[in-house]
Amino acid sequence: MATPLSAMGCGRVGDRGVSVTDDTGPAGLHELGWDSLREAEFEPLSARGLVPARVIRTSRGTVLLATGDGVVRAKIAAALSKASSGPQDLPAVGDWVAARLPTGDDVPLVEAVLLRTSAITRGDPGKTSEVQVLAANIDTVFVVHPIDELPNVRRIERELSVAWDSGAVPVVVLTKRDLSADTEAASAAVQAVSPGTDVIVTDARAGAGIEPMLDHISGHRTAVLVGPSGAGKSTLLNSLAGEALQATREVRVSDGKGRHTTVSRQLFRLPGGGLLIDTPGLRAFGLTGSQEGIASAFPDVDGLAEGCRFRDCTHRDEPGCAVAAAVEAGTLSAARVASYHKLIGEAKDATEKAAVRHREQEVRISKARKSLKDEYKRHGRA
């Protein structure tokens, strides 16, 4: 049976956290993905009396942690909050952290976040340059998309760009095969925009396509499910787990759109030893400024670019452009190239937003220092 980690090792839940009992604690840290490299990294923190833990859920300034002895609810230490440059520096689901677990009624605190080996992030779709970490320390990103209607290949290209940029390996998972009018055509359309990426077609309710997914997260590896609302992510989780861990709902009959069932990101341990993070559906998936993931998601475009006459070719109207020549010859889709241009443009915009935000932060810090210096002078302490 699968284990919803948030339900393990929990005694009374109150304002001061979750009590932990040894006999109901979760599996050891190894079964949560802990290894010798993490152990070596943690040695200096261990000397300070801190213990390692993995974040299994976050909620309103608190985090639910799985430790070697049980599950506790902790707060983020003030020093960690002050040192962070933004939300991306604070604990996210999947993070390994250093926690202080006091005895008695004192509140457990997260004092440090260990180095992330990978993280899937999204940019703020608004005007800010904030970056949101959806899941950390993941090995596989399952890009989930339903095929009960024609697949949205442009969205899949976007999500693959973000997934490749995470440092994990993306896998496209097509759901609702039983409702597809033409499964082969839908799969072919997705494979055409997913070169170099495994594409798995599933019918989660019937258990079809589940084994190939499990192969990607065996041996205490961690995967995350990302995709739009109504794509069937929670149904996949339940099928992978062999039991109902997450509630599911049908899409609206009025417009066929998905409805949010999963409301928070959460880490689950599966029967075969793998770990899976379920996430709410996202309407917007903004880029964060990196173009490396886009290059990995568009290897056909990127490969052709090497044959362009000019090294800085933008693949629009320059002479000797190999990409434009492939479009004209019909060997490369014009729509795919347009999607590539759009994503590159968004990544550049995100980089510019981040630069503006950084300059604004420097101005605020400079003003704060000047104000403090003036205050010292007024009191004769210059």
Secondary structure, 3 states (H helix, E strand, C coil): CCEEHHHCCCCCEECCEECCCHHHCCCCHHHHCCCHHHHHHHHHHHCCCCEEEEEEEEECCEEEEECCCCEEEEEECHHHHHHCCCHHHCCCCCCEEEEECCCCCCCCEEEEECCCCCEEEEECCCCCCCEEEEEECCCEEEEEEECCCCCCHHHHHHHHHHHHHCCCEEEEEEECHHHCCCHHHHHHHHHHCCCCCEEEECEHHHCECHHHHHHCCCCCCEEEEECCCCCCHHHHHHHHHCCCCCCCCCCCCCCCCCCCCCCCCEEEECCCCCEEEECCCCCCCECCCCCHHHHHHCHHHHHHHCCCCCCCCCCCCCCCCHHHHHHHHCCCCHHHHHHHHHHHHHHHHHHHHHHHHHHHHHHHHHHHHHHHHHHHHHCCCC
